[in-house]
């Protein structure tokens, strides 16, 4: 089954709607505003700004009648990205410095504290080789989250508008999604 999310202009699924079955970099080209949504199938990362920028939140199948209490957004989702189900191993390398420099550690499992488990003062770049991951600004998977799909990230400060330090990393697995 393919992924599908439906956005509505008004809260509680009111007003005009827009169905999306994949990535959408600019929802405002389809709706004047987006105040509620329903994930009919699949998993989506939603963003408060266009082009997959700003605050992010992972949405799994379900209804989101308004955003302030459910995900903390101020009545707006401006872009979304489908997070495909990943079957198989997870693997990423994290680096202390930008451009893959400094101390390197390879991860295949979740890590609730990069500093405690890997003794890295910072993580400034990474290479996601397999799987889809979420990075969090605080230990124990707390604080703002950032989605990483397979690829090379030479400077992690580019995915956030401010100086975020990443302190924990979690794999986006089927069991993780079903517990959301």
C-alpha positions as CSV (number, residue, x, y, z in Angstrom):
1,X,0.0,0.0,0.0
2,X,1.4,3.4,-0.9
3,X,1.6,6.3,1.6
4,X,-1.1,8.9,1.7
5,X,-1.7,12.0,3.8
6,X,-4.6,14.4,3.4
7,X,-4.2,18.1,4.5
8,X,-7.1,20.4,5.3
9,X,-7.2,24.2,5.4
10,X,-9.3,24.3,8.6
11,X,-9.0,22.6,12.0
12,X,-10.9,19.4,12.5
13,X,-10.7,18.4,8.9
14,X,-12.7,21.3,7.6
15,X,-12.4,23.3,4.4
16,X,-10.6,22.5,1.2
17,X,-8.3,19.5,1.2
18,X,-5.2,18.3,-0.6
19,X,-4.2,14.6,-0.9
20,X,-0.5,13.8,-1.0
21,X,1.0,10.4,-1.8
22,X,4.7,11.4,-1.7
23,X,6.9,14.4,-1.0
24,X,5.6,17.9,-1.3
25,X,8.0,20.8,-0.9
26,X,5.4,23.6,-0.9
27,X,1.9,22.7,0.4
28,X,0.8,26.4,0.1
29,X,0.8,25.9,-3.7
30,X,-2.2,23.6,-3.1
31,X,-3.9,25.2,0.0
32,X,-3.9,28.7,1.4
33,X,-3.1,27.2,4.9
34,X,-2.9,23.8,6.5
35,X,-4.5,23.4,9.9
36,X,-5.2,19.7,10.2
37,X,-4.4,16.4,8.5
38,X,-5.1,12.8,8.4
39,X,-2.4,10.2,7.6
40,X,-4.3,7.4,5.9
41,X,-1.3,5.2,5.3
42,X,2.4,5.3,5.7
43,X,4.6,7.6,7.7
44,X,5.4,11.2,7.0
45,X,7.8,13.8,8.3
46,X,6.1,17.2,8.3
47,X,7.9,20.6,8.3
48,X,6.8,24.0,9.5
49,X,8.5,25.7,6.5
50,X,8.7,25.0,2.8
51,X,11.4,22.9,1.2
52,X,11.7,20.5,4.1
53,X,13.0,23.1,6.6
54,X,12.2,24.3,10.1
55,X,10.8,22.4,12.9
56,X,10.0,18.7,12.0
57,X,7.7,16.1,13.4
58,X,7.1,12.5,12.5
59,X,3.4,11.6,11.8
60,X,2.2,8.0,11.7
61,X,-1.2,6.7,10.6
62,X,-3.9,8.6,12.4
63,X,-5.8,11.9,12.7
64,X,-4.4,15.3,13.7
65,X,-7.3,17.7,14.1
66,X,-5.1,20.6,15.1
67,X,-1.4,21.0,15.5
68,X,-0.7,23.1,18.6
69,X,-1.6,20.4,21.1
70,X,-0.6,17.3,19.1
71,X,2.8,18.3,17.6
72,X,3.5,21.8,18.8
73,X,3.3,23.6,15.5
74,X,1.5,27.0,15.3
75,X,-1.2,26.0,12.8
76,X,1.0,25.3,9.8
77,X,2.6,22.6,7.9
78,X,4.4,23.9,4.8
79,X,6.0,20.7,3.4
80,X,6.1,17.0,4.0
81,X,8.3,14.0,3.1
82,X,7.2,10.4,2.9
83,X,9.3,8.1,5.1
84,X,9.4,4.8,3.4
85,X,9.4,1.5,5.4
86,X,12.9,0.2,5.6
87,X,13.5,-3.6,5.6
88,X,17.0,-4.7,6.4
89,X,20.0,-3.5,8.4
90,X,20.6,0.0,9.6
91,X,24.0,1.6,9.4
92,X,25.4,5.1,9.7
93,X,28.8,6.7,10.6
94,X,28.9,9.8,12.8
95,X,31.8,12.2,12.9
96,X,32.9,14.7,15.5
97,X,33.8,17.3,12.9
98,X,32.3,18.7,9.7
99,X,33.3,17.1,6.4
100,X,33.7,13.7,8.0
101,X,36.7,14.7,10.1
102,X,37.7,13.9,13.6
103,X,36.6,10.9,15.7
104,X,34.2,8.5,13.8
105,X,31.8,6.0,15.2
106,X,29.6,3.5,13.3
107,X,26.0,3.0,14.5
108,X,23.7,0.1,13.7
109,X,21.4,0.5,16.7
110,X,19.7,3.4,18.5
111,X,21.9,5.6,20.8
112,X,20.2,7.4,23.7
113,X,23.3,9.6,24.4
114,X,26.1,10.2,21.9
115,X,28.3,11.8,24.6
116,X,27.9,9.0,27.2
117,X,28.2,6.0,24.8
118,X,30.6,7.3,22.2
119,X,32.5,10.0,24.2
120,X,32.0,12.5,21.4
121,X,31.8,16.2,22.4
122,X,29.9,17.0,19.2
123,X,28.5,15.4,16.0
124,X,28.9,17.7,13.0
125,X,28.6,15.3,10.0
126,X,27.4,11.9,9.2
127,X,27.0,9.3,6.4
128,X,23.7,7.4,6.5
129,X,24.5,4.2,4.6
130,X,21.4,2.1,5.3
131,X,18.0,2.9,6.8
132,X,16.2,6.0,7.9
133,X,17.1,7.8,11.2
134,X,15.9,10.5,13.5
135,X,18.4,12.7,15.4
136,X,17.3,14.5,18.5
137,X,18.8,17.6,20.2
138,X,18.7,16.1,23.7
139,X,19.6,12.7,25.1
140,X,16.9,10.0,25.5
141,X,15.3,11.0,22.2
142,X,14.0,14.3,23.5
143,X,13.7,17.8,22.0
144,X,13.5,18.7,18.4
145,X,13.9,15.9,15.9
146,X,15.6,15.8,12.5
147,X,15.0,13.2,9.8
148,X,17.9,11.7,7.9
149,X,17.5,9.5,4.8
150,X,20.4,7.7,3.2
151,X,23.0,10.1,2.1
152,X,26.1,12.1,3.1
153,X,25.6,15.1,5.4
154,X,28.9,17.1,5.4
155,X,27.6,19.8,7.8
156,X,24.7,19.1,10.1
157,X,24.3,22.8,10.9
158,X,22.8,23.1,7.5
159,X,19.7,21.1,8.4
160,X,18.7,23.5,11.2
161,X,18.2,27.2,11.3
162,X,20.1,27.6,14.6
163,X,23.1,26.0,16.3
164,X,21.5,22.6,17.3
165,X,23.7,20.0,18.9
166,X,22.6,16.4,18.3
167,X,22.6,14.2,21.4
168,X,20.7,11.0,20.5
169,X,19.8,9.0,17.4
170,X,17.0,6.5,16.7
171,X,16.3,4.2,13.8
172,X,12.9,4.5,12.2
173,X,11.8,0.9,12.4
174,X,8.4,-0.7,12.1
175,X,8.2,-1.2,15.9
176,X,9.2,2.4,16.5
177,X,6.5,3.6,14.1
178,X,3.8,1.3,15.6
179,X,4.6,2.7,19.1
180,X,4.1,6.4,18.1
